[in-house]
Amino acid sequence: MKRFGGWDTPVEVWAEADNGAFQRRNGIAEPKNSTVTDCSAKRWQLDGTDVELELEIPANARACDIPIRIRGRGVDRDGRIVEHTLTSLYYPGFSGPGMATVQYKNLYTTITDLPPLILNVLQNFNLVAGKTEKLRINSKECLYNH
């Protein structure tokens, strides 16, 4: 999350769905920048902050895709309360600085049943060409009500 023009007060953030498909717990975006690590293990300082949002799906929810909106509310420099809807941005390439908006504006979350069995593997698994290696898999039965 980034507040335009800098910020010095927290911003309340939440998710909404038209059909009330989930209960929400609002998050707070503190006025500080976040450091993230990309897929190449390079650390980046973001001009904005990460916000963790918790959504609680009812036990009787049916499996489906739900369009959601991420909203934020804060106080501007003149003391007025301002609300905005999330706009997704991305870096268009490594050729230079700048951000671009995404082509598809809708954000979806998917509600699905847990599988009857979960397979876990080690985080790292090294393979050497021409050698046979063993892969250790742990299984866990999911206990939930259908």
N, C-alpha and C positions, 0 to 999 in steps of 0.2 A: 504494500500500500504506500502511496506517495501523496502528500498533500501539496498542491500547487503553490508556489511562492514561498516555500518554507513553512515551518510550523513550530510552535512552542507550547501547544496544549494537546492532550490526548484526543483521539477520535474514536467514537463508538462504532463498531462494525458488526453486521449481522447478515444472515442469509434468509431469503424469503422464497416461498413457493406459492403459486396461485391456489393450489388445492389443499394447502395446510398439511402437506405430506410428512412434515417432521416438526418436532419441537426444537427450538433454537436456544442457545445460550450465547448472548452477545459477547464479543471480544473487544478488547481495547488496544488500539494502535498507539503505542507510546511515541512521543516526538523524538525519535532517534533513528539513525540509519542501521541497517542490518548487514552483517557479513555472511555471505553464502559461499559454498564450494561447488564449482561446476563439475561436469562429468570427467574433466581432465585433472581434477584435484587442484585446480587453480582457485584461489580465494579472491572474491570480488566484494567491494564495498558498494552496496546499493544505496541509491538516493531514495530512501523509503524504508519501510519496516515490514517484517513478517507479522502476520496476525493468525493465530490459531482459533478456528471456529469449531465448536462442537454441535453436531446435529444428532438428535435422538429420533430414530425411526420407530414408530409404534410396532408392537409385536404382530399385529394383524395386517400390516401393510402388504399389499400385493407387489410382486416383482414388476418393475417398470422403470422407464427413464423419466425423470422429472426435470423440467426446465427450472432453474433457480436463478435468483438475482442476488448479488452481493451488494449491500448498501452501507453507507457510512454517514455519520452525523457528527459535526463538530461546530466549533464557534470560530467565525472569521475574525480578522483583525479589528473589525468595527463592533464586535460583540454580538453579531447576528448569528442565529443558528442556521446552519447550511447542511443540506442533505444531497448526496450524489449516489449514482449507481456505478458499479465497477465498470471500467473499460479495460479490456485485455490488450496488452501491448507485447511486442516481441522485438528482438534485435534482428533486422532483416539480413544480416550477414556480418562477416568478420572484416569487411572492407572499410568500415569506418563507423564513427559514432552515430547515434540516432535511434529513434524508436519508430515503429509502424503499428497501426492498428490491425487486428486480426480480421480475416475475411468474413468469418462466421461469427456473429455477435452473441448467439445463444450459448449459455453454459448449462450443462446437464449433469445431474448426478443419477447414478443407477442403483436401484434397490434390487437385491437379488438374494435368494436363499443361500445359506452356507452349503458347501458340498458335504456329503456324508463322511468324507475322509480328506485330511490335509496331509500332503507330503512336504517335508522340510529337507532341504539340502544345505550343506555348508555354504557359507557366503562365498568362499573362494575355492576353486577347484582347478588345479594345474594339470595340464595335459602336455606330454612330451611326444613329439612325432616318433612313431615306431615302437612305442612302449604301451603296455596295457596298464591301466590304472583302475582302482576300485572307487566307486562312488558310493558314499554312505548316505542312505536315505532313512529318515525317521518318519513314522506315520503316527497320526493322532486322529482318533475318532471324534467327530463333532457331536456334542450332546446338546441338542436343542429340540424344541417342540415344533412339529410341523403344523 
